[in-house]
Amino acid sequence: MEIPVVFGREGHKLVGILHMADCKTKNPGVVLFHGFTGNKIEPHRLFVKIGRSLASSGINVLRFDFYGSGDSEGEFIEMTFSGEVEDAFTAVDFLKQQSYIDPSRIGILGLSMGGAIASYVAGGRDDIKSAVLLSAVADLSPLAERIKTQYPLEKLKADGFADYLGWQLSVRFIEELPTLCPADKVKGFNGPVLIIHGSKDDVVPVDAAYQYYDVLKERIAETKLVIIEGADHTFNSVAWEKMVIDNVQDWFDRTL
């Protein structure tokens, strides 16, 4: 069963879809975090397919739009990284509150900047059991530098935003980027982590996957690295997509 849900607080409502496995028994739950300028569907409906695959094996899934993205309230210019981390916490809490969820078996998956969000969630809470980092950003300062080459600080503050391919990026969002260290933050997570990345990712270079792996591999918990040869940032082929879904499915079946 798939049902639309609205959660959050007044003036900050988040819209999502719940993939319900079986509401008669308590089963694990997974929250999906979409990427920068993305939404709860993601390219070639990747998040929809992941949600349906996991639900078919008894794992409930919540995919949702961050504030200012997709169908959720707010404008994109209001988006900040720390705000999305708060939204992610809210989404995890919402899923845990459902009567058919086993709150001790919660997983998270993040794509691209959503992977960085997942790193902050995993490293900042003690109720996450398993995590998947999909094409995850490990360092956000290069994005800040690219923006600042087009928008020097004086112009940025005069305009009040940067025009990034039609998306309005706030000064607060841009100034926060160089202070973020998701690869360091996830080191505080004690659960298993699966890292999946395409070898030909030209948005978030594959070096990011190795950076995450290097900081996590010495932990007691399992850390698995899967590099999909030839794949791009969002795994835009039927074969690459299948490899992602199969690996995610196997991972959460084993670790939740």
Order of alpha helices (4+ residues) and beta strands (2+ residues): beta-beta-beta-alpha-beta-alpha-beta-alpha-beta-alpha-alpha-beta-beta-alpha-alpha-beta-alpha-beta-alpha
